[in-house]
Amino acid sequence: MVKKFKNKTLSWLDYRLPVFSVLREALVDHPTPRNLNYWWNFGSLAGITLIIMIVSGLLLSMHYVAHVDLAFDSVEHIMRDVNYGWLIRYIHSVGASMFFLIVYIHISRGLYYGSYKYPREVLWWLGIIIFLLMIATAFLGYTLPWGQMSFWGATVITNLFSAIPLVGDNIVTWLWGGFSVDNPTLNRFYSLHFLLPFIIVAVVFLHIVALHKFGSNNPIGIDLTSKKEKIPFHPYYTIKDFFGFGVFFIIFGVFVFFMPNTLGHPDNYIPADPLVTPEHIVPEWYFLPFYAILRAIPFKLLGVLAMLSSIFILFLLPWLDTSKVRSCRFRPIYKQFYWIFIFNFIVLGWVGSKVPEGHYLIISRISTAYYFLHFLFILPILGFFEKTSPLPLNIFENSKVKKS
Amino acid sequence: MAAVGSAFAIWPFIDSMNPSADVLALGSKEVDLNDIDKGSTKTIKWRGKPVFIKHRTDEEISQAREVNLENLKDPQKDEDRVIKPEWLVVVGVCSHLGCIPLGQKETDVKGDFNGWFCPCHGSHYDSSGRVRKGPAPKNLEIPKYKFVDKNKIKIG
């Protein structure tokens, strides 16, 4: 028996249940590129946020009642009566926004440094699956307080399924468990909102397994061949990740304590009324770009398909991007298009918050078209025409170039 | 074979999410029409959704019947949408994404066709509840109903 640990009991246990050596491999020894910048902090930030969401959500579930007559009041009960209930609820609602912010930055990092390219395609896919699960979880969770935006958001989004030909209406009735969004709907949404985060945990686990197979990509995007280019995860990146947590908690705290409702919609403090539609239904800010795509298209089914395609197209990204060079640092032309794409995405979010009329509608159509143009036209041809800068042989050569 | 068997075995699980017996039992409702004056409307709640009952004036009826069917997105004769011409009964849910159109109150915007207007994405309905403008693909749905006596209907 090889002694992997100094502690005898630990060695004995690990010989029979090797989780400790696996954890040590992943969190301590794991060789990590030495040139990772702060954009690589957002993976661990997403991880800590997921844990915060699960813990705060579990505590909320101990006081929340999933019933149409009681849900709204039980949320107010949490806010006013439960010890620190206001804090836990604000952590959970602001945490959802923070989670999306972090994940959007994490995805943008992947796009900039080409982290989706060979051999990390499956790692990328798993990330998109996590993103899709997050969207579902956030939507289900937003329904639970049973305010006006909860109710009408749930109505509009479930009605998207009615766009399916022939069986659409049956599917919607099945999703609702009734003839409108009502008590059975609230009950099952609560059940699924509780389940999905644990499925996210499982997929995150696979995401990390896939990550550790080839290791992290890095800012210069070349494959690292020599051992000297890597350093052990602990203490170098544990300390860097913890530093990131500290910065993040400050920002998180500012929102939780000083502006907890800034990112939400005031109409959700009006109890749900199935007979009155709010004048202007908008989703939470993190769904606005996709909402804009949905509304940009005047045909119901096509609008729904465009919205879904805008996310599913990411699965094909490793093949739509034909360039062999990963990092934007060596792709002068793609770098410009990258920033145009990010700007365009923010524009989509902005028009998503406006009433789809007049020039807002025109802007949303142009932006939607550009979104797909980026993936289906610009990326594929760029790989053939772009003259990339010479790649360094290793990390050290690159840093020398930078200094001189 | 195993796949077919599994499919049958899964059905009860899937069907358990469909409307339950008590939800289905709420399926019908009787409404007295005596208190709805000519030219006014009433909203009642049926299966969790609003139902608009409109006591139409002669002018509204003739407006609805004079329309050229070729101009309609979802062509349907007004005669096929009512049992008695003065009573229009429609489910008040926009066929686009399920919002509730305005037009039930005196002060509401009634849209360009003297019926209803959906504020969410701008669909206009006429005095027969047919979509005339906007993203909605279909007319307002007519629930199953019948006259139990001269001034009373049973919906569902």
Interface residues (C-beta under 8 A of the other chain):
Chain A: W152 T155 V156 T158 N159 L160 T173 W174 L175 W176 G177 G178 F179 S180 V181 D182 P184 R188 P274 L275 V276 T277 E279 H280 I281 R295 P298 F299 K300 P356 E357
Chain B: I14 M17 N18 P19 S20 V23 T43 K45 R47 G48 K49 P50 V93 H96 L97 G98 C99 I100 P119 C120 H121 G122 P135 P137
